């Protein structure tokens, strides 16, 4: 006996948004704002941020997009969180990111030496 196929529900992106969906989204926004304030209120507080950029597209569509391999780099702006001296960032990608690109994001951190930020960055390639 084979396991049943589990596929995400098909969503009609052209369907009008319902009042319930709008209310749920507003609730999510409010909860996110509260969570963000709690987590990042004290910049000296230790924390670890896990970044797993993702893009869900049909493989045939992805193959036709020039530069699709760079999509995982779009979240590198979150490396700016390393300006908080006790923050660690774990960044997971499917392909290596150039050290030059990582240095580009770490260079302008105010008051934080790049080497200090680099030690708190872990880049996993899966």
TORVOSE-188921 format. One record per atom (N, C-alpha, C, CB): atom name; x, y, z. Coordinates in pm, whole numbers, plus 50000, padded with zeros to 5 digits. Glycine has a CB too. Example, Ala and Ser with C-alpha at 12.3 -4.5 7.8 and 13.67 -1.06 7.14 Angstrom:
2
{at=N x=51319 y=49431 z=50780}
{at=CA x=51230 y=49550 z=50780}
{at=C x=51320 y=49670 z=50780}
{at=CB x=51131 y=49553 z=50905}
{at=N x=51285 y=49775 z=50708}
{at=CA x=51367 y=49894 z=50714}
{at=C x=51290 y=50003 z=50787}
{at=CB x=51408 y=49940 z=50572}
REM end
This chain:
126
{at=N x=50085 y=49884 z=50000}
{at=CA x=50000 y=50000 z=50000}
{at=C x=50090 y=50123 z=50000}
{at=CB x=49903 y=49999 z=50121}
{at=N x=50067 y=50215 z=49908}
{at=CA x=50150 y=50334 z=49900}
{at=C x=50091 y=50447 z=49984}
{at=CB x=50165 y=50379 z=49754}
{at=N x=50181 y=50537 z=50023}
{at=CA x=50137 y=50652 z=50104}
{at=C x=50058 y=50748 z=50016}
{at=CB x=50259 y=50726 z=50168}
{at=N x=49956 y=50810 z=50072}
{at=CA x=49877 y=50904 z=49992}
{at=C x=49961 y=51027 z=49957}
{at=CB x=49750 y=50947 z=50068}
{at=N x=49932 y=51083 z=49839}
{at=CA x=49999 y=51205 z=49797}
{at=C x=49944 y=51322 z=49877}
{at=CB x=49981 y=51230 z=49645}
{at=N x=50033 y=51405 z=49930}
{at=CA x=49991 y=51524 z=50002}
{at=C x=50036 y=51645 z=49924}
{at=CB x=50049 y=51526 z=50147}
{at=N x=49941 y=51712 z=49864}
{at=CA x=49969 y=51831 z=49787}
{at=C x=49905 y=51951 z=49855}
{at=CB x=49919 y=51816 z=49641}
{at=N x=49969 y=52067 z=49846}
{at=CA x=49907 y=52186 z=49903}
{at=C x=49777 y=52216 z=49828}
{at=CB x=50003 y=52308 z=49898}
{at=N x=49683 y=52279 z=49895}
{at=CA x=49558 y=52310 z=49827}
{at=C x=49582 y=52406 z=49711}
{at=CB x=49456 y=52369 z=49926}
{at=N x=49505 y=52392 z=49608}
{at=CA x=49516 y=52482 z=49494}
{at=C x=49443 y=52610 z=49530}
{at=CB x=49456 y=52417 z=49364}
{at=N x=49511 y=52722 z=49512}
{at=CA x=49455 y=52851 z=49546}
{at=C x=49433 y=52930 z=49418}
{at=CB x=49548 y=52929 z=49644}
{at=N x=49314 y=52982 z=49405}
{at=CA x=49283 y=53066 z=49289}
{at=C x=49329 y=53207 z=49321}
{at=CB x=49129 y=53062 z=49254}
{at=N x=49444 y=53246 z=49268}
{at=CA x=49499 y=53377 z=49302}
{at=C x=49419 y=53492 z=49241}
{at=CB x=49643 y=53386 z=49255}
{at=N x=49330 y=53460 z=49148}
{at=CA x=49246 y=53563 z=49089}
{at=C x=49115 y=53581 z=49164}
{at=CB x=49219 y=53531 z=48945}
{at=N x=49088 y=53493 z=49261}
{at=CA x=48963 y=53503 z=49337}
{at=C x=48969 y=53627 z=49426}
{at=CB x=48938 y=53375 z=49423}
{at=N x=48856 y=53694 z=49446}
{at=CA x=48857 y=53811 z=49533}
{at=C x=48891 y=53774 z=49677}
{at=CB x=48722 y=53881 z=49528}
{at=N x=48956 y=53864 z=49745}
{at=CA x=48993 y=53843 z=49884}
{at=C x=48868 y=53859 z=49970}
{at=CB x=49105 y=53942 z=49928}
{at=N x=48852 y=53768 z=50065}
{at=CA x=48733 y=53775 z=50151}
{at=C x=48759 y=53864 z=50272}
{at=CB x=48692 y=53633 z=50196}
{at=N x=48652 y=53905 z=50336}
{at=CA x=48663 y=53986 z=50459}
{at=C x=48735 y=53908 z=50567}
{at=CB x=48523 y=54029 z=50509}
{at=N x=48711 y=53777 z=50574}
{at=CA x=48780 y=53694 z=50674}
{at=C x=48931 y=53691 z=50649}
{at=CB x=48724 y=53551 z=50672}
{at=N x=48971 y=53684 z=50524}
{at=CA x=49113 y=53682 z=50490}
{at=C x=49179 y=53816 z=50525}
{at=CB x=49133 y=53651 z=50341}
{at=N x=49108 y=53924 z=50498}
{at=CA x=49161 y=54056 z=50532}
{at=C x=49178 y=54070 z=50683}
{at=CB x=49069 y=54168 z=50477}
{at=N x=49078 y=54024 z=50758}
{at=CA x=49084 y=54030 z=50905}
{at=C x=49198 y=53943 z=50957}
{at=CB x=48950 y=53986 z=50967}
{at=N x=49214 y=53824 z=50901}
{at=CA x=49321 y=53734 z=50945}
{at=C x=49458 y=53796 z=50916}
{at=CB x=49309 y=53597 z=50875}
{at=N x=49470 y=53862 z=50801}
{at=CA x=49597 y=53925 z=50765}
{at=C x=49628 y=54041 z=50861}
{at=CB x=49593 y=53976 z=50620}
{at=N x=49529 y=54122 z=50891}
{at=CA x=49550 y=54233 z=50985}
{at=C x=49592 y=54181 z=51123}
{at=CB x=49422 y=54319 z=50997}
{at=N x=49528 y=54073 z=51167}
{at=CA x=49564 y=54012 z=51296}
{at=C x=49710 y=53964 z=51293}
{at=CB x=49470 y=53894 z=51329}
{at=N x=49748 y=53901 z=51183}
{at=CA x=49885 y=53853 z=51168}
{at=C x=49984 y=53970 z=51170}
{at=CB x=49900 y=53774 z=51037}
{at=N x=49950 y=54079 z=51103}
{at=CA x=50037 y=54197 z=51103}
{at=C x=50055 y=54252 z=51245}
{at=CB x=49979 y=54306 z=51012}
{at=N x=49947 y=54261 z=51320}
{at=CA x=49954 y=54313 z=51456}
{at=C x=50039 y=54222 z=51545}
{at=CB x=49813 y=54329 z=51515}
{at=N x=50020 y=54092 z=51532}
{at=CA x=50099 y=53998 z=51613}
{at=C x=50246 y=54005 z=51576}
{at=CB x=50048 y=53855 z=51595}
{at=N x=50275 y=54023 z=51447}
{at=CA x=50414 y=54033 z=51404}
{at=C x=50478 y=54158 z=51463}
{at=CB x=50424 y=54037 z=51249}
{at=N x=50407 y=54269 z=51459}
{at=CA x=50462 y=54394 z=51515}
{at=C x=50493 y=54377 z=51663}
{at=CB x=50363 y=54510 z=51495}
{at=N x=50406 y=54311 z=51737}
{at=CA x=50431 y=54288 z=51881}
{at=C x=50550 y=54195 z=51900}
{at=CB x=50305 y=54228 z=51949}
{at=N x=50555 y=54088 z=51822}
{at=CA x=50666 y=53993 z=51833}
{at=C x=50798 y=54060 z=51801}
{at=CB x=50645 y=53872 z=51739}
{at=N x=50799 y=54140 z=51695}
{at=CA x=50922 y=54208 z=51655}
{at=C x=50971 y=54298 z=51768}
{at=CB x=50901 y=54290 z=51527}
{at=N x=50878 y=54374 z=51827}
{at=CA x=50915 y=54464 z=51937}
{at=C x=50972 y=54387 z=52055}
{at=CB x=50794 y=54546 z=51981}
{at=N x=50913 y=54273 z=52087}
{at=CA x=50961 y=54193 z=52199}
{at=C x=51100 y=54135 z=52171}
{at=CB x=50863 y=54080 z=52229}
{at=N x=51119 y=54086 z=52051}
{at=CA x=51244 y=54018 z=52017}
{at=C x=51359 y=54117 z=52000}
{at=CB x=51227 y=53937 z=51889}
{at=N x=51331 y=54233 z=51941}
{at=CA x=51439 y=54325 z=51905}
{at=C x=51443 y=54453 z=51990}
{at=CB x=51427 y=54362 z=51761}
{at=N x=51368 y=54457 z=52099}
{at=CA x=51366 y=54578 z=52183}
{at=C x=51503 y=54608 z=52241}
{at=CB x=51264 y=54562 z=52296}
{at=N x=51575 y=54507 z=52283}
{at=CA x=51706 y=54524 z=52346}
{at=C x=51812 y=54473 z=52249}
{at=CB x=51715 y=54449 z=52483}
{at=N x=51886 y=54566 z=52187}
{at=CA x=51985 y=54524 z=52086}
{at=C x=52102 y=54446 z=52145}
{at=CB x=52038 y=54646 z=52013}
{at=N x=52119 y=54453 z=52278}
{at=CA x=52228 y=54380 z=52343}
{at=C x=52187 y=54240 z=52386}
{at=CB x=52278 y=54457 z=52463}
{at=N x=52060 y=54208 z=52371}
{at=CA x=52010 y=54076 z=52412}
{at=C x=52058 y=53969 z=52313}
{at=CB x=51855 y=54077 z=52422}
{at=N x=52103 y=53854 z=52363}
{at=CA x=52146 y=53749 z=52270}
{at=C x=52026 y=53688 z=52198}
{at=CB x=52223 y=53638 z=52346}
{at=N x=52045 y=53660 z=52070}
{at=CA x=51940 y=53595 z=51990}
{at=C x=52006 y=53529 z=51870}
{at=CB x=51831 y=53699 z=51945}
{at=N x=51936 y=53432 z=51815}
{at=CA x=51979 y=53368 z=51692}
{at=C x=51866 y=53380 z=51591}
{at=CB x=52018 y=53218 z=51715}
{at=N x=51901 y=53424 z=51471}
{at=CA x=51804 y=53441 z=51365}
{at=C x=51836 y=53338 z=51256}
{at=CB x=51806 y=53587 z=51308}
{at=N x=51738 y=53257 z=51222}
{at=CA x=51753 y=53156 z=51117}
{at=C x=51687 y=53209 z=50991}
{at=CB x=51691 y=53019 z=51160}
{at=N x=51762 y=53214 z=50881}
{at=CA x=51711 y=53265 z=50755}
{at=C x=51715 y=53152 z=50653}
{at=CB x=51793 y=53388 z=50705}
{at=N x=51598 y=53117 z=50603}
{at=CA x=51587 y=53014 z=50500}
{at=C x=51506 y=53072 z=50385}
{at=CB x=51520 y=52882 z=50556}
{at=N x=51573 y=53140 z=50292}
{at=CA x=51499 y=53197 z=50181}
{at=C x=51443 y=53086 z=50093}
{at=CB x=51589 y=53292 z=50097}
{at=N x=51324 y=53107 z=50042}
{at=CA x=51264 y=53004 z=49957}
{at=C x=51186 y=53068 z=49844}
{at=CB x=51173 y=52911 z=50040}
{at=N x=51171 y=52993 z=49741}
{at=CA x=51095 y=53035 z=49625}
{at=C x=51029 y=52910 z=49571}
{at=CB x=51184 y=53105 z=49517}
{at=N x=50898 y=52910 z=49565}
{at=CA x=50826 y=52793 z=49518}
{at=C x=50773 y=52820 z=49378}
{at=CB x=50710 y=52756 z=49614}
{at=N x=50837 y=52759 z=49284}
{at=CA x=50795 y=52769 z=49144}
{at=C x=50814 y=52633 z=49079}
{at=CB x=50876 y=52880 z=49069}
{at=N x=50738 y=52610 z=48977}
{at=CA x=50753 y=52490 z=48897}
{at=C x=50897 y=52486 z=48843}
{at=CB x=50649 y=52486 z=48780}
{at=N x=50959 y=52370 z=48845}
{at=CA x=51098 y=52357 z=48801}
{at=C x=51118 y=52402 z=48656}
{at=CB x=51145 y=52213 z=48817}
{at=N x=51019 y=52377 z=48571}
{at=CA x=51030 y=52420 z=48431}
{at=C x=51027 y=52573 z=48420}
{at=CB x=50915 y=52359 z=48346}
{at=N x=50948 y=52636 z=48504}
{at=CA x=50944 y=52782 z=48506}
{at=C x=51077 y=52836 z=48558}
{at=CB x=50826 y=52834 z=48593}
{at=N x=51127 y=52777 z=48666}
{at=CA x=51255 y=52821 z=48723}
{at=C x=51368 y=52810 z=48620}
{at=CB x=51289 y=52738 z=48848}
{at=N x=51365 y=52706 z=48541}
{at=CA x=51471 y=52685 z=48443}
{at=C x=51473 y=52797 z=48338}
{at=CB x=51453 y=52549 z=48374}
{at=N x=51360 y=52863 z=48317}
{at=CA x=51353 y=52970 z=48216}
{at=C x=51385 y=53108 z=48274}
{at=CB x=51214 y=52972 z=48154}
{at=N x=51402 y=53119 z=48404}
{at=CA x=51428 y=53249 z=48466}
{at=C x=51578 y=53271 z=48473}
{at=CB x=51364 y=53258 z=48607}
{at=N x=51623 y=53373 z=48403}
{at=CA x=51766 y=53406 z=48404}
{at=C x=51804 y=53454 z=48543}
{at=CB x=51799 y=53514 z=48296}
{at=N x=51909 y=53398 z=48599}
{at=CA x=51957 y=53441 z=48730}
{at=C x=51876 y=53388 z=48846}
{at=CB x=51958 y=53589 z=48735}
{at=N x=51795 y=53285 z=48826}
{at=CA x=51711 y=53231 z=48933}
{at=C x=51795 y=53187 z=49053}
{at=CB x=51628 y=53113 z=48882}
{at=N x=51919 y=53148 z=49029}
{at=CA x=52005 y=53104 z=49139}
{at=C x=52037 y=53218 z=49236}
{at=CB x=52135 y=53045 z=49083}
{at=N x=52010 y=53342 z=49197}
{at=CA x=52035 y=53455 z=49286}
{at=C x=51918 y=53486 z=49379}
{at=CB x=52069 y=53578 z=49205}
{at=N x=51805 y=53420 z=49360}
{at=CA x=51688 y=53450 z=49442}
{at=C x=51714 y=53427 z=49591}
{at=CB x=51571 y=53365 z=49397}
{at=N x=51797 y=53331 z=49624}
{at=CA x=51826 y=53305 z=49765}
{at=C x=51903 y=53420 z=49829}
{at=CB x=51906 y=53175 z=49780}
{at=N x=51967 y=53501 z=49749}
{at=CA x=52045 y=53613 z=49801}
{at=C x=51959 y=53733 z=49837}
{at=CB x=52151 y=53654 z=49699}
{at=N x=51833 y=53731 z=49801}
{at=CA x=51748 y=53848 z=49824}
{at=C x=51726 y=53877 z=49972}
{at=CB x=51614 y=53828 z=49756}
{at=N x=51749 y=53781 z=50058}
{at=CA x=51730 y=53801 z=50201}
{at=C x=51862 y=53838 z=50273}
{at=CB x=51671 y=53676 z=50263}
{at=N x=51967 y=53859 z=50197}
{at=CA x=52095 y=53895 z=50259}
{at=C x=52088 y=54027 z=50334}
{at=CB x=52203 y=53903 z=50154}
{at=N x=51988 y=54108 z=50305}
{at=CA x=51973 y=54233 z=50380}
{at=C x=51956 y=54205 z=50529}
{at=CB x=51853 y=54314 z=50327}
{at=N x=51910 y=54085 z=50563}
{at=CA x=51893 y=54050 z=50704}
{at=C x=52027 y=54032 z=50776}
{at=CB x=51811 y=53923 z=50717}
{at=N x=52137 y=54028 z=50701}
{at=CA x=52268 y=54023 z=50765}
{at=C x=52294 y=54152 z=50843}
{at=CB x=52380 y=53999 z=50661}
{at=N x=52218 y=54256 z=50812}
{at=CA x=52232 y=54381 z=50885}
{at=C x=52191 y=54364 z=51031}
{at=CB x=52147 y=54491 z=50820}
{at=N x=52121 y=54256 z=51063}
{at=CA x=52088 y=54227 z=51203}
{at=C x=52214 y=54204 z=51286}
{at=CB x=51997 y=54104 z=51212}
{at=N x=52324 y=54172 z=51218}
{at=CA x=52450 y=54148 z=51288}
{at=C x=52507 y=54277 z=51348}
{at=CB x=52551 y=54085 z=51193}
{at=N x=52445 y=54390 z=51321}
{at=CA x=52489 y=54515 z=51385}
{at=C x=52460 y=54509 z=51535}
{at=CB x=52419 y=54638 z=51322}
{at=N x=52370 y=54419 z=51575}
{at=CA x=52344 y=54397 z=51718}
{at=C x=52450 y=54298 z=51767}
{at=CB x=52196 y=54343 z=51744}
{at=N x=52534 y=54340 z=51859}
{at=CA x=52657 y=54265 z=51890}
{at=C x=52639 y=54124 z=51946}
{at=CB x=52733 y=54342 z=51986}
{at=N x=52523 y=54087 z=51994}
{at=CA x=52504 y=53951 z=52049}
{at=C x=52408 y=53869 z=51965}
{at=CB x=52453 y=53958 z=52193}
{at=N x=52387 y=53914 z=51842}
{at=CA x=52298 y=53842 z=51750}
{at=C x=52380 y=53750 z=51662}
{at=CB x=52216 y=53941 z=51663}
{at=N x=52332 y=53628 z=51648}
{at=CA x=52391 y=53530 z=51557}
{at=C x=52293 y=53510 z=51443}
{at=CB x=52425 y=53394 z=51630}
{at=N x=52343 y=53490 z=51322}
{at=CA x=52259 y=53465 z=51206}
{at=C x=52302 y=53334 z=51142}
{at=CB x=52266 y=53582 z=51103}
{at=N x=52204 y=53249 z=51116}
{at=CA x=52227 y=53125 z=51041}
{at=C x=52153 y=53142 z=50909}
{at=CB x=52177 y=52997 z=51121}
{at=N x=52226 y=53135 z=50800}
{at=CA x=52170 y=53158 z=50666}
{at=C x=52184 y=53027 z=50587}
{at=CB x=52243 y=53277 z=50592}
{at=N x=52072 y=52973 z=50543}
{at=CA x=52072 y=52844 z=50474}
{at=C x=52039 y=52867 z=50327}
{at=CB x=51970 y=52745 z=50539}
{at=N x=52123 y=52814 z=50238}
{at=CA x=52099 y=52827 z=50095}
{at=C x=52125 y=52693 z=50026}
{at=CB x=52189 y=52937 z=50033}
{at=N x=52082 y=52684 z=49902}
{at=CA x=52104 y=52560 z=49827}
{at=C x=52236 y=52564 z=49750}
{at=CB x=51989 y=52535 z=49730}
{at=N x=52296 y=52683 z=49740}
{at=CA x=52424 y=52699 z=49670}
{at=C x=52509 y=52799 z=49748}
{at=CB x=52402 y=52747 z=49521}
{at=N x=52640 y=52788 z=49737}
{at=CA x=52726 y=52883 z=49808}
{at=C x=52701 y=53027 z=49762}
{at=CB x=52873 y=52847 z=49787}
{at=N x=52717 y=53121 z=49853}
{at=CA x=52710 y=53263 z=49820}
{at=C x=52852 y=53316 z=49824}
{at=CB x=52615 y=53343 z=49920}
{at=N x=52887 y=53394 z=49726}
{at=CA x=53021 y=53449 z=49715}
{at=C x=53060 y=53526 z=49841}
{at=CB x=53031 y=53539 z=49593}
{at=N x=53182 y=53503 z=49887}
{at=CA x=53234 y=53575 z=50004}
{at=C x=53234 y=53726 z=49979}
{at=CB x=53376 y=53527 z=50038}
{at=N x=53255 y=53767 z=49855}
{at=CA x=53255 y=53908 z=49820}
{at=C x=53118 y=53969 z=49845}
{at=CB x=53296 y=53927 z=49673}
{at=N x=53013 y=53895 z=49813}
{at=CA x=52877 y=53945 z=49834}
{at=C x=52848 y=53954 z=49984}
{at=CB x=52775 y=53853 z=49765}
{at=N x=52888 y=53853 z=50058}
{at=CA x=52867 y=53857 z=50204}
{at=C x=52943 y=53974 z=50264}
{at=CB x=52912 y=53724 z=50270}
{at=N x=53068 y=53995 z=50223}
{at=CA x=53146 y=54108 z=50273}
{at=C x=53079 y=54241 z=50240}
{at=CB x=53287 y=54104 z=50215}
{at=N x=53016 y=54249 z=50126}
{at=CA x=52945 y=54371 z=50085}
{at=C x=52839 y=54408 z=50189}
{at=CB x=52880 y=54353 z=49946}
{at=N x=52768 y=54309 z=50240}
{at=CA x=52664 y=54335 z=50339}
{at=C x=52720 y=54360 z=50479}
{at=CB x=52567 y=54218 z=50344}
{at=N x=52832 y=54301 z=50510}
{at=CA x=52890 y=54316 z=50643}
{at=C x=52974 y=54443 z=50658}
{at=CB x=52975 y=54196 z=50676}
{at=N x=53024 y=54495 z=50549}
{at=CA x=53113 y=54611 z=50554}
{at=C x=53051 y=54735 z=50618}
{at=CB x=53158 y=54645 z=50415}
{at=N x=52927 y=54772 z=50586}
{at=CA x=52874 y=54899 z=50638}
{at=C x=52812 y=54894 z=50778}
{at=CB x=52773 y=54951 z=50543}
{at=N x=52829 y=54786 z=50850}
{at=CA x=52767 y=54777 z=50982}
{at=C x=52828 y=54882 z=51075}
{at=CB x=52784 y=54634 z=51043}
{at=N x=52746 y=54975 z=51125}
{at=CA x=52801 y=55084 z=51207}
{at=C x=52858 y=55035 z=51340}
{at=CB x=52692 y=55188 z=51234}
{at=N x=52985 y=55065 z=51362}
{at=CA x=53048 y=55033 z=51490}
{at=C x=53081 y=54887 z=51512}
{at=CB x=52962 y=55079 z=51598}
{at=N x=53059 y=54803 z=51412}
{at=CA x=53085 y=54659 z=51427}
{at=C x=53193 y=54619 z=51326}
{at=CB x=52954 y=54574 z=51406}
{at=N x=53308 y=54572 z=51372}
{at=CA x=53409 y=54525 z=51276}
{at=C x=53355 y=54406 z=51197}
{at=CB x=53540 y=54485 z=51351}
{at=N x=53383 y=54405 z=51068}
{at=CA x=53337 y=54297 z=50981}
{at=C x=53375 y=54160 z=51032}
{at=CB x=53390 y=54316 z=50843}
{at=N x=53495 y=54148 z=51088}
{at=CA x=53541 y=54018 z=51139}
{at=C x=53455 y=53971 z=51255}
{at=CB x=53689 y=54026 z=51182}
{at=N x=53410 y=54063 z=51338}
{at=CA x=53323 y=54029 z=51451}
{at=C x=53188 y=53980 z=51399}
{at=CB x=53304 y=54151 z=51546}
{at=N x=53132 y=54051 z=51302}
{at=CA x=53004 y=54009 z=51244}
{at=C x=53020 y=53875 z=51173}
{at=CB x=52952 y=54116 z=51146}
{at=N x=53130 y=53857 z=51103}
{at=CA x=53155 y=53733 z=51028}
{at=C x=53156 y=53612 z=51123}
{at=CB x=53289 y=53741 z=50951}
{at=N x=53214 y=53628 z=51243}
{at=CA x=53219 y=53517 z=51337}
{at=C x=53080 y=53476 z=51386}
{at=CB x=53306 y=53556 z=51456}
{at=N x=52984 y=53568 z=51379}
{at=CA x=52849 y=53538 z=51426}
{at=C x=52755 y=53497 z=51313}
{at=CB x=52791 y=53658 z=51496}
{at=N x=52812 y=53480 z=51194}
{at=CA x=52735 y=53436 z=51077}
{at=C x=52772 y=53293 z=51044}
{at=CB x=52759 y=53530 z=50956}
{at=N x=52671 y=53210 z=51034}
{at=CA x=52692 y=53071 z=50988}
{at=C x=52616 y=53055 z=50859}
{at=CB x=52645 y=52966 z=51096}
{at=N x=52686 y=53012 z=50755}
{at=CA x=52624 y=52992 z=50623}
{at=C x=52625 y=52843 z=50592}
{at=CB x=52699 y=53073 z=50511}
{at=N x=52506 y=52784 z=50592}
{at=CA x=52492 y=52642 z=50557}
{at=C x=52447 y=52631 z=50412}
{at=CB x=52392 y=52570 z=50651}
{at=N x=52508 y=52539 z=50340}
{at=CA x=52466 y=52510 z=50204}
{at=C x=52406 y=52371 z=50205}
{at=CB x=52586 y=52520 z=50102}
{at=N x=52278 y=52362 z=50171}
{at=CA x=52207 y=52234 z=50171}
{at=C x=52189 y=52187 z=50029}
{at=CB x=52071 y=52245 z=50241}
REM end
